């Protein structure tokens, strides 16, 4: 039992961060305080109105305190500890993906492409964009306005004639000399200026180019510049928001029935780059002020995502501590960052629009949640379980002619797919195409270790007929003594012609056959789970198959390490020319002896 009175007598009044631990020494909550003693004392009052706080306090077995020099340092440290421990009672923003950029390379004929991750390549980066869809849309637009190549370098180097993009007037075809280096370079400069937000300067240059082409009687290029000018003006009308060239994030928010949605509108250089909704994991009875602060800090201090902190953030929350958050974000960004509430005119409309989108996001989630719950209730009634279904799992197998077999395990709870708990199993050591052995191996790996009762499914679906179900039963019988409970096994066999609605359900060891009407919500749920398992298995199988295709044959040759592989590919111009080369030609590659050349030749021509 935690002795709160003794602890509070000895705790400091300085600013800092506190970590609350449960009986298993797991961090269940992280918080910061300007005065640690005062803040921690508030948890142990006689009457605590919030149910979340009461549940938290009941599980406290220990509290660790880290003293900081200032409240700003405490706020930054709190964010780092939350990201590290992912505590149960904290608001958690699961957004660890890096943000995409548009990249212009520094080649002789630069390429425009999407980039995600560390900025190691030499060139110019524009963004970040809210998602890859926004980048693809921008790249598609760029192709119509600026005829700069977007093809891969390998494709570009091996062209002997113009590709389809040139014929569609979406590339100047520098690969085959259809444009001079200077003209192509000017097109790239215009594209870079446009991505930098210098639309007016780009318009001026295009007008100048059009006039020069007309004077030279180069009417073909003049017409191209005219079309480019028209497209630029149309885009400018669609994207222009204001004239102050600001970098702004507009933050909308809605919290209803335990679901929180933050909708962000990204504006850079006065243009809308896109928008995105976020749904942080929110413990029950979480205060709105805690939600807002947790989201803002976790969102903008996640340096791994490559996210750019804007100079201005517009919002409509009265609970944000502007001075403190501005200080932290300014320190993180290296330039001034300001938060604005009570906006007017056009900016007020932007905040209103973001709030409206957040409301739509919550309504959509609630509708989805209600539909899933209705289907689960219908399944409980159809199976006559007499108890609630809290967790369901479904296994499926995917392979191509027995090669690169992958088993999938998808998880559904009372709110729908729990994608964070999905698992894939690369199946090894079986006869190719033996689905029975694949199911047996996947289930063995799933249930071989000790598992908490909450992680044992109430229903275990097997995509297949009686044979797959028999294999599943054999595995579960082996682990029956070590499992806290046994799931109900159901085989989902495809119907005639593999048509949806004609599935046959084999339930339990008695192989009871249950037929559900086509319009049954219970059947729709089973189809959803089965289809999701099928999709996840195919995705895993294709990824494994593609990885095997990309693995060079050179990697299996003794004596050929990474440097020699790189040298061979570089000097021969690729794997295909290498396969077509003679032993003498291979031996001319630096670092390759005649004996090794013979070994490589034999391996590539077996």
N, C-alpha and C positions, 0 to 999 in steps of 0.2 A: 504494500500500500504506500503510495507516494505521500510523504510528509510535507504538505504545502506550507504549513506554518513555519517549520524550520527552514525550508528553502527560502521563503520570502524574507526572513530575518537577515539572511546572509547575501542576498542578491544585490548587485550594484545598481546605482541610479543613473549610470552613464548610458549613452546611446549604444545600440548594438543589435545583435540578431540572436534569437532563441530557437532552439530545436527541441521539439517535444517527441519523446520516444515511448513506445509501448513496451509490454512485458518481454517481447522478443528482440528488444533493442533496435527496432525498426523506426526510422523517422516518420512520424505520421503528420507533423505540421511544422512549418517554418514561418516565422514572423519577424518583423523588425519593430523597433520602438525608439522613440526619442529619449524616453526614460524607462529603462528595462523594469525596474522595481514596480513602478506605477502600472505599466501595461500588464505585467504578469499577475499582479494582484487582482486585476479585473476578472481573471479567469476563475478565481476561487472565492467569489462572493457567494453569499447565502442564496440569493435569487438570481438565476441566470435565465433571461427570457428566451434566448435562441436555443432551439433544439440541437442544432449542429454543435454549438459550443458545449452543451451538456454532454453530448455523446463523445466529444473529443476529450474533455476533462476526465471522464470516467475511464478512459484507456491510458491516461498518462502514468508511466512508471518512472520516468526520469526527465529532467530538462537540462539541456546543455546551453550555455550562454557564451557568445563571442562578443567582446566589447570592441567598438570601433571609435574612431576619433570624432566622426560627424554622422549625422543622420543620412547624409548623402552616401557615405561609404556603406552604411547599414543597408540602404535600399539596393545598392549594387550587389552586395554580398548575399542578401536575401534571394535575389533573382538567381544568382549562380547556384545556391544551395537547393532551390526549388527544382532547377533544371537537372541537378545531379541526383537528388533523392526521389523526385516525383512523389511527394507525400500524398497520402490518401485524402486528407482534409484541406488541401490547398486547391485553389483554382488552377487548372493545368491547361496550357495551350499547347496542343500536340501539333506543332508546325515546324518540324526540323528540316524540311526540304530547302535546298538552296534555291534562290530566285534566278530566273533566266535573264540573260542579257542578249542584245544584238551586238554581234562582233564583226568588225571590219579588219581583215588581216593585213599584213604588211608584205604581201607577195608582189611580184612584178605586176601582176594583174590581180588586185585584191579581191577577196571573196567576202560576201555578206552572209552570215550564218547565225544560228542560235547557239548560245554558249551557256553552260551551267557548271558551277563549281569554281575552283581556284583559277585566278587570272594569270596563268603561266605563259600563254601564247602572246607574242608581240603583236600589238595592234590597238585599235580603239574599241572601248566597250561603252554601250549605251543602255541605260536602264537604271535599276532593275524593273522588270515588268511583273505584274501580279501573278501571271501563270503562263505556261507555254502556249496556250491558245491565243493569248494576246500577242505573243511574239510572232506566231505563225501568221496571224492576221496582218500584222505590220509588215512582215516579210513579203507576203502576197501583194500587199499594196505597193511596197517598194519596187517589186518586179514590174508593175504596171507603169510606174513613174520614172524610175531610174534603171536603165538596162545594165545592171551590174550582175555579174555571175553569182549564183548561189549554189553551184554544183560542188561536189567533193573534189579535193585536189587530185585524187587518183583518176577520176572521170575526166577532169580538165586536162591532165597531162597526156592522156591517151586518145584525144580527139583528132580525127583526120578530116572531118567535115563538120559543118555547123549542126547543132542538135535542134530538137523541136522548139526549145525556148527561143532560139534566134528567129526561127520561122514565125513564132507568135509575137515577135517584137518585144521580147522580155529579156533579151540578153544581146549585147553587142558582139558576141563571139570573138573575144580576144584570143581564145585558144587556137584559132586557125587564121589569125591576122586579118579579120574583117574590119578592124578598127585600129587606128594608130594608138600607140602607147599614150601620147599626150591627150588625145580625145577621151580615151578610156579613163585616164587619171582625172580629168576634169569632171567626168560623170561620177566618179567615186567621191570627189570632193563635195559635189552638190549633195550626194546622198548623206555624207557625214554632217554637213551643215543642217540638212533637214532633220536628221535624228537629234541634233544638238538643240533644236528649237528655233534655229535661225531661218524661219520660213520666209520672212520678208526679203532677206538677203538672197535666198535661193531664187525667189521670184524675179528679183532684179537681174540676176545673172542669166536666168533662162531667157528673159526678154532681150537682154543684150546679145546672147548667142543667136536667137531667132533673127534679130535685125542684121547681124553680121552675115549669117547664112543667106539672107535675102539679097543683100548687097552683092554677094559673090555669085548670085543666081543659083545657089545650091538649094533648090526648092524642096528636095527630098528631106534634107536635114532641117530646113526651116519648118516643114510640116510636122516633123517629129517634135521639135521644140514647142510648136504651137499646141500640139496634143498634150505635151508634158505640162505646159503652163495651165491648160484647162483642168487637168487632173489635180495639179497642186492647189489651185484656187478652190476646187470642190472639197478637197481634203481639209483645207484650212477652215472652210465654213463649218464643216462637220465637227472638227476637233477643238476649235478655239473656244476657250471658256472665259478668260479675262485678259487684260492687257498688261498686267503687272509682271508677267514672266516668272511667277512664283512657283516654288516647289511646295506643294500642299498635299497633305492627306486629310480627307474628310471622313470623320469617324461617326458612323451611325450605330445605334444600340437598341436592342429590345430584349426583355427578360420576362418570360411568361411560362407558368406551369413547370418550372424547373429547367427550362431550356433557354440558354442565353445565345444571342447572335450578335456579333459585331460585323458590320458591313463597312468596308473601307473603299473609298473612291480615291484613286491615285492620279494626281495632276502634276505633271512635270513640264516646266517651261511654258506654262499656260495651256497645255494640251492634256486631254484625258488619255492615260495609258491603259486604263481598264479598272475593273473593280473586283472585289472578292469578299466572300462571306466566311466568317470563322465561328466555330462552335466549340468554345472551351469546355473541358470537362468540369462540371460545376457541382460540388457537394451540396446536399440538401440544406435549405435554409441559409444559403450564402448571402451576405449583405451586398447590396448593389455597389456600394463604394469600394468594397474589397474586390469585387468582380472587375470594375473599371480599372483600378490601379494595377491589379495583377495582369490584366490583359495588356495594358499600355507598356508596362515594364518588360514583360516577357516577350512581347512582340518586337519592340525596338532594340532590346539589348541582346537579342539572339544573333551574335556576330557570325555564327556559322552559316546563316542563311544568305549572307551577302546583301542583306536588306539595307537600303539607303534611308537614313533618317532625314525626313523633310525639314525644311526651315520653319514650316508652320503646320500646326495640327488644329483643325477645326472640329469642335465637338459640342455636345449639348448636355454635359454632365456637371451638376453643381458640386459633386463630391471630390473632384480632382484637386490635389494640392499643387497649383500651378508652379509656384516658386521652386519647390523641391524637385518636381519632375523636370522642369525646364533646366535646372542646374545639372541634374544627372544626364539628361539627353545632350545638353550642350557639351558637357565633359566627354561624353562618348563620341559625339560627332566631330568635335574639333571646331565647330562654328556655332553661331547663335541659333537656338531652337526655341520657338515660342508657341504656347497653347492659347487658343482663343475660344471663348464661349459666346454668348450674347452677340452673335454676328448679325449683320444687316444686309439688306438688298440681295445681291446675287449670291453672296456667300451663305446667307441664311437659307436660300433655296437649295443650295448644295447639301447643307446639313439635313434639311427636311427630306431631300431625296434619299440620302444615305439611311436616315431613320426609317423611311418607308420601305426600303429594300430589306433592312434588318427585320422589320415586322413581317414582311412576306416570307423571309427565311424561316422565322419561328413558326408561322402558320403552316408552312410546308412540312417542317419537321413534326409538328403536332399531328398533322393529317396522316403522315407516314406512320407515326407511332401508334395512332389509333387503329389504322388498318392492320398493322402487324398484330396488335393485341386482340383484335377481333378474330383474326385467323387462328391465333394460338388457342383462343377459347373454343373455337369450332373444332380444332384438332383434339383438344382435351375431351370434348363431348363425343366425337366420333370414335375415339379409342376407349372411352369410358374408363378413364384413368382414376378418377376420384381424387386427384391431387393436381396442383398446378405444375405446368412445365416451365422450368427456369432456364434450362440449357439444352440445346440440341446440337448434334454434330453429324456431319455427312462425309463419307469417304468415297472417292472416285479414283479411277486409274486411267492414265493417258499414255499412249506410246505410238510409234509409227513402225509397223512391221516388227514389233517386239523390241525396237531400239529406243534407248534413252527413256526408260519407263519412269514415270513420276506419279506418285499418289498424292492426292490433296485431302486436307481435312479442313472443312469450313465450320464455323461456329455461329449459331444464332441464339440470342437470348430474347427476353420479352420486349425488347426494343428493336429487334431486327438483327441484321448481320453485325457480329462483333469482329470486325476485320483485323483488329490488332492481335487477335488470338488465332488467326488462320495459320496453318502449317503446311509445308510441302515436304515430301519424303522422296529422295532420289533412291530408287529401288535398284539394288545390286545383287548379283549372285543367284539369279533365277533363270530358268529357261525363258528365252524371249517370247513374249505373248502369253505367258502363263498368268492370267489375271487372278486366279485363286491364290497363287503363291505371293503375288504382289500385295493383295489385300491382307494376307496373313502377316507379311513382313511389316506393313504399315501399321496395323493394329498392335503388333507386338512392340514396336518402337514407341507407340503412343502410350500404352498402358503398362510397360515394363517397370517404370519407376513409380515410387510412392506418389500418390496424387491426393490432393485435398478433396474433401467431399464436394465443395462448391465447383470444382473443375471436372467432376464426373457428370457426363450428360445424362439427362433424364431419358432421352431417346437417342439412339444411335442408328442413323440411316446408312444403309449400304446400297450404293448404286449398282444394282445387278439382281440376278434371280436367286433361286434356291441354292445354287452352288456357292456363290459368294457369301450368302447368309450362313451356310454351314461352316465355312472357313472362319467367319467372324465369331460364331458361337464357340468353336473349338478354342480360339484364342482367349475369349472372355472366360471360358471355364477354367483355363489355366490360372488366370489372375483373379478369379472370384474370391479366394480367401483373403487377398491383400487389399481388395477394394472396399471403401466405406459403403458403397451401394452398387447395385447392378443396373445398368441402363436397359431399357426395352429396345430390343433389336428389331428393325424393320427393313426388309429388302424392297427396293423400288425397282421393279422390272419394267422395261420399256414395253409399250403396247404394240399392236400390229402397225407396221409401217413407221414405227418410232414416233407416232403422232402424240402430241400433248393431249391429255384428257383420257387416254386409253391405258394408263399405267396400271400395273397390278401390284398390290401391296401385300407382302408376306410378313405377318406379325408373329414374333416370338418363336419359341421352339415348336409350338403346335402347328406352325405354318398356316395359321388362319388367314384366309384371303379376304381382304376388305376392298370393296368397290365403292368409290365415292363419285357422286354426280359431277359432271363437267363444271358446273357453276358453284361447287362447294368451296367455301373459303379455306377449309382444311386442305383440300387438294391443291389449291393455289399456293398455299404455304409450302407444301411438300415439293411442288414443282419449282418454286423459288429456291428452296434449299438445294435441290438436286441440280438445277441449272447453274447455281452459283458454284457448287462443287465441281461441276463439269468445266465451267469457265476457268476456274482457278487451276485445275489440273492441266488443262490445255495450255494455259499461259506458262506454267512451270515447265511443261514438256517442251514447248517451243523455245523457251529460253535456254534449256539444256541442249536441245538439238542445235540451235544457232551457235551456241558457244563451242560445241564440238566441230561445227563447220569452220568456225573462225580459227580454231586451233591448227596451226601450221603443221604439216607433216614433218617439217624440220625438227620440231620439238622432240620427236621420238628417236632422233638419230644420235647415237653416242658420239661425243666429241664436238658436237655443234651446240655451243652455248648461246646466250642472248646476243652477245656482241658479234659472233660469227653469223648468226641468223640475220641480224640487221645488215651486216656487210654484204651477205649474199643477195638479199632482197634489193638493197640499194644499187649494187653494181649490175645486177641482172635485170632490174626494172620490174620485179614482181615475181610471184611464185610460178605463174604460167610460163614466162620466158625461161625461168630456171629449170622447169621440168623439160623444156624443149632443148636445153643446152647439152652439149657434149661434155665428156669428162675433161678434155683439154680446155674448153671454155670455162668450166667451173674452176679449174685449177689456177686460172689467171686472176681470180678474185684474191685480194690481199689477205694473207693469213690462212689460206686454204692450200694444203699440200696435195700432191698428186694422189696419195693414198686416200686421204679424206675425201677428195673429189670423187674418187671411184665409189667410196662408201655412200656418199650423197646421191650419186647417179643411180646406184643400185636400189637405194631406198625409195627414190622418187619414181622409178620405172618398174617396180615389182608387178 
